[in-house]
Amino acid sequence: MSAYLGPVGMPGVTAWYGLNRIIEPKAGETIAVSAASGAVGSVVGQLAKAAGCCIAGGEEKCRYVVETLGFDACVDYKAGKLHDDLKAATPNGIDGYFENVDGDVLDAVLPRMNGHGRIALCGMISGYDGNPLPMKAPTLLLTQWLKLQGFIVTEHMDVWPQALKELGERVATKKLEYHETIAEELDNAPEAFLGLLRGKNFGKQLVNLI
């Protein structure tokens, strides 16, 4: 049942919409996603299956998205070589990017974007503390003819039946993997939420109230 809070719920539909309606990946393209081990990012890469790269925090998370989720490569932004590692992982550039983080991650991705690339802006978790996140090279949006579109998935209820049908079938047939981090009891919910903002969760963060 918990899958209906993750891959067959709002996070899954968010991934489905951003990928299929904004990025619109084509065969042979390189698709990148930030926060790749999270509830949304993990679904994006699996649906794309053309993913050339993902960005996650920590060696364990990178190993999970490559070995379990089937991503082609993972860049660990905590290793301190984000620009160099991303360049090495995407020798042909990036055609589509699913953004969950913003800040330094977006600044590293933009120079790697190919002409007419598409960016689905889903979240900006690195700025949820209220501090401004200035973009270092906004001119790349113009010179690379990039499409950047933000979206809130609840404003696109018309796609939910189709998305949920596809996602549900994939989970039921084990063609879509997912991971959950479960905090026990309501008293631990605040700490779980803070951990979510700090990237401590692995997959969908849930609180077990029973």
LOLOFI-873183 format. One record per residue (C-alpha): residue in three letters; y, x, z. Coordinates in pm, whole numbers, padded with zeros to 5 digits, always signed. Last residue first. Layout:
BEGIN
ALAYXZ;...
END
This chain:
BEGIN
ILE+00222+00089+01378;LEU+00573+00199+01278;ASN+00468+00473+01037;VAL+00783+00633+00893;LEU+00776+00750+00532;GLN+00922+01045+00339;LYS+00796+01051-00021;GLY+00694+01394-00152;PHE+00704+01687+00088;ASN+00988+01648+00335;LYS+01183+01945+00467;GLY+01449+01928+00198;ARG+01741+01928+00440;LEU+01841+01570+00359;LEU+01482+01457+00413;GLY+01467+01647+00740;LEU+01767+01450+00861;PHE+01584+01128+00777;ALA+01268+01242+00953;GLU+01472+01336+01259;PRO+01625+00989+01266;ALA+01282+00820+01215;ASN+01105+00998+01503;ASP+01176+00723+01757;LEU+01037+00469+01509;GLU+00680+00592+01538;GLU+00488+00862+01345;ALA+00657+01052+01064;ILE+00466+01053+00735;THR+00522+01298+00449;GLU+00363+01156+00136;HIS+00228+01308-00185;TYR+00177+01159-00530;GLU-00049+01207-00830;LEU-00030+00990-01142;LYS-00335+00966-01366;LYS-00544+00846-01073;THR-00651+00528-01258;ALA-00478+00307-01001;VAL-00174+00536-00990;ARG-00134+00531-01368;GLU-00186+00155-01390;GLY+00075+00095-01121;LEU+00325+00320-01296;GLU+00284+00141-01630;LYS+00309-00207-01480;LEU+00594-00102-01252;ALA+00796+00033-01545;GLN+00746-00276-01762;PRO+00831-00518-01481;TRP+01123-00304-01361;VAL+01304-00267-01695;ASP+01522-00579-01662;MET+01622-00481-01310;HIS+01859-00217-01444;GLU+02137-00216-01186;THR+01880-00142-00915;VAL+01815+00189-01090;ILE+02154+00337-01008;PHE+02267+00560-01294;GLY+02463+00869-01387;GLN+02476+00976-01748;LEU+02540+01324-01882;LYS+02511+01367-02260;LEU+02575+01723-02371;TRP+02755+01827-02686;GLN+02695+02196-02597;THR+03065+02285-02617;LEU+03172+01970-02435;LEU+02937+01955-02138;LEU+02956+02335-02133;THR+03326+02304-02047;PRO+03221+02185-01700;ALA+03134+02546-01604;LYS+03154+02597-01229;MET+03120+02232-01118;PRO+03294+02164-00788;LEU+03075+02018-00515;PRO+03302+01877-00244;ASN+03168+01854+00113;GLY+03060+01511+00237;ASP+02723+01610+00382;TYR+02557+01427+00093;GLY+02671+01698-00143;SER+02342+01886-00181;ILE+02171+01551-00232;MET+02349+01473-00557;GLY+02119+01208-00702;CYS+02009+01037-01023;LEU+02212+01207-01294;ALA+02005+01190-01614;ILE+02108+01484-01834;ARG+02055+01488-02211;GLY+02080+01792-02437;HIS+02276+01768-02763;GLY+02284+02147-02790;ASN+02040+02320-02559;MET+02094+02338-02184;ARG+02036+02678-02022;PRO+02402+02730-01926;LEU+02395+02387-01754;VAL+02085+02456-01542;ALA+02224+02718-01306;ASP+02539+02521-01225;LEU+02324+02211-01174;VAL+02118+02396-00915;ASP+02420+02548-00742;GLY+02569+02206-00672;ASP+02375+01904-00800;VAL+02048+01788-00632;ASN+01860+01507-00806;GLU+01924+01588-01171;PHE+01671+01507-01444;TYR+01729+01751-01729;GLY+01646+01721-02097;ASP+01653+01976-02378;ILE+01631+02299-02177;GLY+01638+02646-02332;ASN+01375+02814-02546;PRO+01300+03091-02296;THR+01286+02836-02012;ALA+01096+03000-01725;ALA+01268+03338-01765;LYS+01612+03176-01772;LEU+01529+02971-01464;ASP+01412+03281-01279;ASP+01731+03470-01363;HIS+01967+03188-01264;LEU+01777+03091-00948;LYS+01721+03438-00813;GLY+01767+03374-00440;ALA+01405+03283-00362;LYS+01520+02952-00214;TYR+01571+02810-00564;ASP+01197+02835-00628;VAL+01151+02791-01002;CYS+00841+02607-01118;ALA+00644+02629-01439;ASP+00418+02422-01665;PHE+00406+02118-01437;GLY+00055+01983-01384;LEU+00108+01780-01068;THR-00154+01962-00860;GLU-00132+02329-00960;VAL+00227+02342-01084;VAL+00397+02090-00855;TYR+00195+02205-00553;ARG+00252+02577-00604;CYS+00625+02519-00626;LYS+00619+02318-00304;GLU+00428+02592-00121;GLU+00657+02868-00250;GLY+00973+02701-00127;GLY+01241+02471-00259;ALA+01179+02310-00595;ILE+01307+02342-00950;CYS+01100+02234-01247;CYS+01027+02387-01582;GLY+00882+02330-01923;ALA+00800+01968-01866;ALA+00639+01817-02173;LYS+00413+01608-01951;ALA+00714+01376-01921;LEU+00550+01121-01695;GLN+00415+01391-01465;GLY+00750+01567-01452;VAL+00946+01256-01363;VAL+00695+01137-01102;SER+00731+01452-00891;GLY+01109+01434-00918;VAL+01131+01085-00771;ALA+00924+01117-00452;GLY+01008+01484-00403;SER+00814+01789-00521;ALA+01041+01840-00822;ALA+01368+01843-00630;SER+01525+01935-00965;VAL+01376+01835-01300;ALA+01350+02021-01629;ILE+01229+01895-01967;THR+01153+02129-02254;GLU+01095+01956-02587;GLY+00775+01977-02790;ALA+00730+01603-02832;LYS+01050+01411-02766;PRO+01202+01316-02434;GLU+01431+01012-02401;ILE+01661+01169-02141;ILE+01847+00846-02068;ARG+01609+00550-02112;ASN+01268+00710-02077;LEU+01335+00982-01822;GLY+01603+00819-01611;TYR+01425+00484-01620;TRP+01077+00609-01529;ALA+01201+00837-01250;THR+01404+00557-01095;VAL+01109+00320-01141;GLY+00891+00562-00946;PRO+01143+00603-00665;MET+01197+00223-00643;GLY+00831+00134-00615;VAL+00500+00224-00778;PRO+00551+00599-00724;GLY+00691+00557-00373;LEU+00728+00252-00148;TYR+00462+00064-00346;ALA+00238+00369-00302;SER+00238+00285+00070;MET+00000+00000+00000;
END
